[in-house]
Amino acid sequence: MGAQLRVYKRRIRSISATKKITKAMEMIAASRIVKAQRKVAASTPYATELTRAVTAVATGSNTKHPLTTEAENPVRAAVLLITSDRGLAGGYSSNAIKAADQLTKRLRGEGKEVDTYIVGRKGVAYYGFRELKVTDSWTGFTDSPVYADAKKVAAPLIEAVRQDTSEGGVDELHIVFTEFVSMMTQTPVDNRMLPLSLEKATEDNAGKGEILPLFDFEPSAEDVLDALLPRYVESRVYNALLQAAASEHAARRRAMKSATDNAGDLINSLSRLANAARQAEITQEISEIVGGSSALADATAGSDK
């Protein structure tokens, strides 16, 4: 019985140490969520206004440009998948990977070749383990991205968009990331970044009661779109990285809170078992003492006779 009690105490000590770690990780993730939310709030207006500017330029001219003009027969698309570098975040990365797989399957069903670009070690490991082709990948900054990281990711995407498909370029550019909705809700989404859907953008502006201004372009609308293309892609990628970072911290906080609560429940359960084992051991010792005392008394009485 004493050996069983030692086993319970050893397990309680081990789980208590794990509980301290998960609690610390929960608190760290909670503190980082606020910073990530502020960055998302600061970057979203810029990305929105830049999209609005591109829409205004495109609707005010008849220029054909990769930023706004869809190919008649698109043959290749690029998909940028954003996952995390670290685990312990529940289904955060797996949900984004699943959304990317569904998008890839849909694009291939439309007869398009798909070039995959990945941010985050989890996505790289997933595709590497399954020996799936990855055009390019980046790691090491998913929990706290900066604009320089977005520029590094956007550079090969912009180059692919500008190239002809016969030379390895792409007709479409899609991005898959996890959108931060609230502390409890993070939703994986797939958006088409290029070419920009002018009809949808116009409908959004009309729904908000906005009227796009008229512009005169110097030297030309095409030059303006050429200048806006890298900034548009970089801003959208940066906003997606920030959204994904906030979602990652929120998912990790929720997962660590669940782990901490489960550890507490397991400690309580083991404590009850340890107390029962200790009580049984005490009862057994008392029974042995009483039995020994009775036997000694009987032996003494027999000798007196």
FENZISUL-V541752 format. One record per pair of residues at least 24 apart in sequence whose C-alpha atoms are under 7 Angstrom apart, sorted by the first residue. I is the first residue (numbers start at 0). J is the second residue. If there is no record, write none. Layout:
BEGIN
i-><I/I>
j-><J/J>
END
This chain:
BEGIN
i-><0/0/1/4/4/4/7/7/11/11/14/14/18/18/21/21/21/22/22/22/24/25/25/25/28/28/28/28/29/31/32/32/32/35/35/35/36/38/39/39/39/42/43/46/46/49/50/54/54/55/56/59/59/60/62/62/64/65/65/66/66/66/66/67/67/68/69/70/73/73/74/74/74/74/75/75/75/75/75/75/75/76/76/76/76/76/76/76/76/77/77/77/77/77/77/77/78/78/78/78/78/78/78/79/79/79/79/79/79/80/80/80/80/80/80/81/81/81/81/81/82/82/82/82/83/83/83/83/84/84/84/84/84/84/87/87/88/88/88/88/89/89/89/91/91/92/94/95/95/95/95/96/98/99/141/142/143/144/144/146/149/149/149/150/153/153/153/157/176/176/177/177/177/178/178/178/179/179/179/179/182/185>
j-><276/280/280/273/276/277/269/273/266/269/262/266/259/262/255/258/259/255/256/259/255/252/255/256/248/249/251/252/252/248/245/248/249/241/244/245/245/241/238/241/242/238/238/234/235/231/231/197/200/211/220/213/214/220/220/221/221/160/194/193/194/195/228/194/195/194/194/170/111/170/110/111/112/170/111/112/113/164/169/170/171/111/112/113/114/169/170/171/172/113/114/115/169/171/172/173/113/114/115/116/172/173/174/115/116/117/173/174/175/116/117/118/174/175/176/117/118/119/175/176/118/119/121/122/119/120/121/141/119/120/121/138/139/141/251/254/247/250/251/254/250/251/254/247/250/121/187/175/176/177/187/122/187/175/244/244/244/240/241/237/233/236/237/233/232/233/236/229/239/243/242/243/246/242/243/246/242/243/245/246/249/246>
END
